[in-house]
Structures are given as C-alpha cells and as structure tokens.
Amino acid sequence: MGVPGEFKRTHCGAACQHIVVFPSVRFKADSMDPSPGTAPSLWARRLTSPWAAAVLLAVFWLFMLASLREKSLTFDEIAHATAGYTYWRFNDYRLDPENGNLPQRLAGLPLLWGGFRFPSLDSDAWHQSNAFGVGDLWFNRMGNDPAAMLARGRAACGVAAVALGALVWWWSRRIFGPAGGMLSLLLFVLSPTILANGALMTSDTTAALFLLASCLSLWAVLQRLSPGRVLASALILGGLFVAKSSAILIVPIALLLVAARLADGRPLRVAWGAPRELRRRGAQAAALAGAALVHGAVVVGVIWACFGFRFSAFAAAQPGRDRMYDAPAMAAPPDRPVPQLLAWCHRHRLLPQAYLLGQAHVALETETRQAFLNGHYSLRGWKSFFPYTVLVKTPLPVFAVLLLAAAAAAARRDARRLLYATLPLWALIGVTWAVFLSAPLNIGHRHVLPTYPPAFVLAGVAADWLASRHRAIRAALLGLLALLAAEVLYRFPNYLAYFNVLAGGPAHAYRHLVDSSLDWGQDLPGVKRYLDEHQPPAPIYLSYFGMADPAVYHIPARLLYSSGFSALHPNPPPVLAVQAPAGELDAVVRATLAQNPDFELLATGGAGDRAIGVLVEKPELYRLQGGTYFISATLLESVEFDSDGPWGAWNARYEATYQRLYALTRPFMADDPEARAAALSHSRVDAWVEVFHNFERYRFARLAAYLRRREPDDSIGYSILVYRLTDADVARALDGPPP
C-alpha cells in the first residue's frame, strides 16, 4: 500500500544520520549529533523491535479489558451492541443507524454465540425502532448475564484499539526509526483517553482507526498511482464512511493533501499499464480525479454492502406498525442544504434508507445540545470546550513529551521536508480541530479521540534525544515516560474519569465536565461494593445516569429522577386507580397492593356497574428523608433534563414552578389520611399522575442545586457522588431559601 516515509539508520564514524526515503523523495535528515561511536545496544534493539511492540499491544488489550471488568454499561453501549447484533442475525437496520454500521457489527459479532436470549421481534420497542428499548429488554429483562455480554463485546471492540495502536507504531517507526515508533506506541497505550474508550462498544475508536488509515492510504496514492494502492485506499475509505457520520471530515483533508501534492511539483509516478511519470500538474490532476471517482464508487459500494444491498431499513416491515424512529428528519427546511441533500438522495434511493436517516438525525442533533462546562450551561456549546477537555484530561507528562518533540523537530536540518512527509497527520489534526472549535455538540471529550493518534505519531521525533549528547534531556524524556506510566497505573481502573492536576484531579472533576467526559453510567458495580463495605445509613436513594438496571446488581435503592434506564422504567406514580366489577374490587385492590407494597388504599367509589379504588404511596416513602444519596455527576449538574424542564442552574422560574407543584402535592406527604383524601378530590386521577411526575423532576432539580453547594461525603469511581443527609439537610434543600 505504500508508506509515508522511511528512515534508515547508518553509522559512519562520529556522525549518525538518518536517511529518509519517501516515494519519489530521498533526503538526509540529520538528527542532533550523538555521542561518537554510539550504537543501539542489544537491549535497545530488542525493546524497540516489532516483537516488543506486539507484546506491548497484547498487554494493552488485556489491561483495557481489566479496567472495564467491574464497569457497567455506559450509556451508548447498549444501543450499539444491540443494533450490531440485529444487523448480523436479522439483516435488519432499523436500530441506531446514526452511529455507524461497522463498529456496531464488531460489537455484536461475538454476541451471536453464547446462548444469549434475544427479545421477541413483536415488541413495541422493535416496531418503533427503539434501540435503547430493545437493548434494555436484551441486557436487563431476558435473564442474560450482562457481564458476560459486556466482556465479549468489549473484547472484540478492543481489537480496533490494538489495530489503531499498531498503525501509530508502524507509521512513527517508518518516519522516526525503531525508537520513535516505540515512543509513539508508549504514549498511545498510556493514554487515559485511549484506555477509557478503546474497548467500549461505541464507534469512537473504530472511526479513529479508519480516519488515520485513510489519511495514510490517500497519501500513499498521491505518491504513486497503482491499482493496488487505489483499491486499498478506497476500501479503507469505505470503512471510514460506515464507521461514523464524522467520516465527511476526510473530504477537506483529502483536498488539502491533493493541493499540497500538486503544489510540490514533483512528478507523479503512475503504475497503471506501462509505468510512467506525469510531470505536468494538469495531467496529475486528471489522473487524481480518476482515482477519486474510483474511491467514490467503492465507498458507495461498501455502504450498500454493509446494509445488505437493500434500500429499506426493514427486513420484513409490517405496514402501519413498523416505523423508523426519526423519519421526520428527512423533512428538512429549504434553508438547510445538508438535510436537503440527504432528502434528495433518499427520494432517489441513491444510498440505503437507514444510512441516510442516520445522517439526517446527526445533522439535527448537532444543532443544539445541552452542555456543561465549569459551572456554566449552554445549548450551543463553547469554542473553548474541546481545548479545555484536552488540557485537563491529558496527562501533563504527555504535554512535556510533545514540547521535547517540537524542540527535536526544530533542531533537524530537514525540518521542511519532514513537514511535507508528515503532512497527512497535520491535515487530520487541523481539519478536525477546525470542526471541533465550531461544533455545538459539547457532550464528551471522546469526540477528540481521533486527534490523539496522529499527535502520538508526531511525538516520535522526540526519540532523537535518546541518541543525542544531551544526557539531561534524554533522562528527562525517560523520566516523563516513567511518570506517565506511574500515573496511569495509579488511576486504574477509572480512566473515563481521568483528570490531571490542572483540574484538581478527578475528585472535583464533576465541577468541570460531566457526561461521557466523566460520568457515562459506568459505576453501578461500585455502588454495590460501597453498600456492602460501608453499610451506609438507610434509606438509600439513587439518581443514576445510565442504561444498566440497578436491580441486576442487587442495589436496594429507591430511584430518584434518573436518565436512561428510569426513562424506560419510571417509578410508578404515587397515585394509582384500579377498576373492577362491583363486588370484585377488594380482590383487585389486594392483588395490586401485593405488587405495590409501598401503596395503601385511600378512597373508593363507583361509576355505573364499575367500582373504583384509588391507591396512593405511603407518605413516609413519598417524602424524601435523611439517608444516603447516590447521585450521578451528570444529573447533579442537571445536564440531562429536557430543555422545557429544569436543567442547568436553578432560577426564579424553576422556583415558582416548584413551589406551585409543591403546594399541590404537599398534602400527600402528610400522615393524615383525611387531608390526603381531600386533596385527591380536587382533580382527576390522571391529572394527578402528571402533577406528581413533574413535581418529582423539580424536587430532584432543587435537591441537586442544594447539593452542588456542598462537598460530597464520598465518591464512587469519581462519577457517582455520595451524600449522607439528615432530615434537617433534606428540609433545607427542599423547604429552605431558593438555592
């Protein structure tokens, strides 16, 4: 497929030089003068050999899986794995089309074996294309072992991270030699961002792999046109376009690389038919345009292949019942060109239906999204968001190594030619950061993951210091790597919650970032261990941001407002109405109370030949009490509330709504049954259900606003905060002055 460059080391007396070989390029790259007569020792050669890299990557894969062994489902994994499984087994593409096809297939493939029972395809969730609903049934309701399912899916997805690390090592080694390759690989395997996301059943790592590989393969094509290179590059590009919707970033990257290649002016070697060289820029541009057409055709073919060469997302649709979850996304207004283009492609069936709907969904979702940064809230995000996440979620030794790399590159006499050789890496970093700085989707540091591998490749130039006379700098570089390894080991296994000392470490990270930068639902097993080890005061309350079922982990907690799992399984409303034929009401009430032991019969009545019983939750359970509160950091900051409900900082409008709802529901917290019965008569039962639902949301939001002003008593994995509250604390939070 070709390489971007290759360094060959020669030893000639007192000088050590690198000879850099590129396709159509050959030049000397003098490094800093080493000590006279020095040569890599036997151990140095062994430690930088391909075998050493292979061992390191194997350890890295096992280490990633070990760090996730006691971590529950992160929020998006349940949808990715479930969708991928259905792609393989049912050739159906209704679930989760906006998050790629290839990564989901990778996550779902090992789940085809293992005897895991899958839900019926007659469920409402399946017919409504609800990936989270189907995934909840599969992981939480079918009696399957979610830990075994996670282990299988994550082990498969971790292979993509290993492949990405191998590409980082290979590319750096070809440019900077064995020491440079090993340095880049060490930075990769010791990156908390890579360790946190590398084996998760999501699309981030697979997309980063294909984006980096696409840049490499395109650059190889631009050096020499041959059928093999063009086909390999086109297939890799096809993999990128079924990895994630952000694949479109490769278009401006490719244009930059083509422009740089044409501006360089050197002949373009063509191995198509009789080998020849194209010297005129017009001829080169025409040849590259032909290669671009081949790339486009292959990419379209790969997309159709991954969707079963079928336009419809449904393998066997039931008219009037099956529907795509976001089909209205195609009804785009005329002033939005991208959705309009997707709608046009949909009308003419140029690409599979699920693929186009997924792209349209992403286009809509990225316009506005609730985001949190350092105590502030926004629907449009901040230009400083991703620079800040990199600043606080990258270990400080990595920044120091990058500075040493910059100094080493500046000291090279071949700096300009080295810049040309590494241009694909700079183009990848530059284009993606240009997008990140303007993107409103500020929900997670993981979105900048694709920029870490090219940065690690470029950092390989710092290995020049290992062969220089500057022993202090050489010692500093080795010391930085040792510090990095020590910090990574110290933070095991909480890599998703990693923050460096600039943010005060992970202990106070919830004040800076949340969502997938910190709290993605991964620490339910930690809650169970905490309960077993500490036996905290009861009652136990849990507000959880995630899709795992607390009952699977035997957590005896009362769920407060939660996002994800509890949206699918909300607490029963504090008021229930049951109906039965006259004379049978008592039996129906007894059966309902057996299923809902926290309720009691409050009133009975009748309508014609039907008898009605109204049950309400016991007041001591409905009112919050002193006890132990486990609060997910994301929900503590109220980031996941709907935009038309209480989210973000508490304000006067929220306070007024809370007080109105509180006045309506307060009688139901009283021990006097007559007061509760009198309050119940003021409205219909179905109206009370909505009142209670809204009050519980606002009550939690006020509690969260109060808790944000105090330090937690403990934390679990830094993502779930523990508060031990007295009755007086709860009273101040809910009845005291507005926070």
Stockholm file with secondary structure:
# STOCKHOLM 1.0

chainA/1-739         MGVPGEFKRTHCGAACQHIVVFPSVRFKADSMDPSPGTAPSLWARRLTSPWAAAVLLAVFWLFMLASLREKSLTFDEIAHATAGYTYWRFNDYRLDPENGNLPQRLAGLPLLWGGFRFPSLDSDAWHQSNAFGVGDLWFNRMGNDPAAMLARGRAACGVAAVALGALVWWWSRRIFGPAGGMLSLLLFVLSPTILANGALMTSDTTAALFLLASCLSLWAVLQRLSPGRVLASALILGGLFVAKSSAILIVPIALLLVAARLADGRPLRVAWGAPRELRRRGAQAAALAGAALVHGAVVVGVIWACFGFRFSAFAAAQPGRDRMYDAPAMAAPPDRPVPQLLAWCHRHRLLPQAYLLGQAHVALETETRQAFLNGHYSLRGWKSFFPYTVLVKTPLPVFAVLLLAAAAAAARRDARRLLYATLPLWALIGVTWAVFLSAPLNIGHRHVLPTYPPAFVLAGVAADWLASRHRAIRAALLGLLALLAAEVLYRFPNYLAYFNVLAGGPAHAYRHLVDSSLDWGQDLPGVKRYLDEHQPPAPIYLSYFGMADPAVYHIPARLLYSSGFSALHPNPPPVLAVQAPAGELDAVVRATLAQNPDFELLATGGAGDRAIGVLVEKPELYRLQGGTYFISATLLESVEFDSDGPWGAWNARYEATYQRLYALTRPFMADDPEARAAALSHSRVDAWVEVFHNFERYRFARLAAYLRRREPDDSIGYSILVYRLTDADVARALDGPPP
#=GR chainA/1-739 SS CCCSCEEEEEEETTEEEEEEEETTEEEEEECSCCCTTCCCCHHHHHHTSHHHHHHHHHHHHHHHHHHHTTCCCCTTHHHHHHHHHHHHHHCCCCSCGGGCSHHHHHHHGGGGSSCCCCCCTTSHHHHTTCHHHHHHIIIIISSCCHHHHHHHHHHHHHHHHHHHHHHHHHHHHHHHHHHHHHHHHHHHHTCHHHHHHTTSSSSHHHHHHHHHHHHHHHHHHHHEECHHHHHHHHHHHHHHHTTCGGGGGHHHHHHHHHHHHHHHCCCEEECSSSCEEECSHHHHHHHHHHHHHHHHHHHHHHHHHHTTTCSSSCSSCCTTTCCCTTGGGGCCCTTCHHHHHHHHHHHTTCSCHHHHHHHHHHHHHTTCCCEEETTEEESSCCTTHHHHHHHHHSCHHHHHHHHHHHHHHHHCTTHHHHHHHTHHHHHHHHHHHHHHTTCSCCSCGGGGGGGHHHHHHHGGGGGGGGGSSCHHHHHHHHHHHHHHHHHHHHTTTCCTTCCCGGGTCGGGGGGTCCGGGTCSSCCHHHHHHHHHHHCCCSSEEEECEESSCGGGGTCCCEECSCEEHHHHSCCCCSEEEEEEETTCHHHHHHHHHHHCTTEEEEEEEEETTEEEEEEEECHHHHSCCSEEEEEEHHHHTTTTSCTTSSCSSCCHHHHHHHHHHHHHHGGGGSSCHHHHHHHHTTSCHHHHHHHHHHHHHHHHHHHHHHHTTSCCSEEETTTEEEEEECHHHHHHHHHSSCC
#=GC SS_cons         CCCSCEEEEEEETTEEEEEEEETTEEEEEECSCCCTTCCCCHHHHHHTSHHHHHHHHHHHHHHHHHHHTTCCCCTTHHHHHHHHHHHHHHCCCCSCGGGCSHHHHHHHGGGGSSCCCCCCTTSHHHHTTCHHHHHHIIIIISSCCHHHHHHHHHHHHHHHHHHHHHHHHHHHHHHHHHHHHHHHHHHHHTCHHHHHHTTSSSSHHHHHHHHHHHHHHHHHHHHEECHHHHHHHHHHHHHHHTTCGGGGGHHHHHHHHHHHHHHHCCCEEECSSSCEEECSHHHHHHHHHHHHHHHHHHHHHHHHHHTTTCSSSCSSCCTTTCCCTTGGGGCCCTTCHHHHHHHHHHHTTCSCHHHHHHHHHHHHHTTCCCEEETTEEESSCCTTHHHHHHHHHSCHHHHHHHHHHHHHHHHCTTHHHHHHHTHHHHHHHHHHHHHHTTCSCCSCGGGGGGGHHHHHHHGGGGGGGGGSSCHHHHHHHHHHHHHHHHHHHHTTTCCTTCCCGGGTCGGGGGGTCCGGGTCSSCCHHHHHHHHHHHCCCSSEEEECEESSCGGGGTCCCEECSCEEHHHHSCCCCSEEEEEEETTCHHHHHHHHHHHCTTEEEEEEEEETTEEEEEEEECHHHHSCCSEEEEEEHHHHTTTTSCTTSSCSSCCHHHHHHHHHHHHHHGGGGSSCHHHHHHHHTTSCHHHHHHHHHHHHHHHHHHHHHHHTTSCCSEEETTTEEEEEECHHHHHHHHHSSCC
//
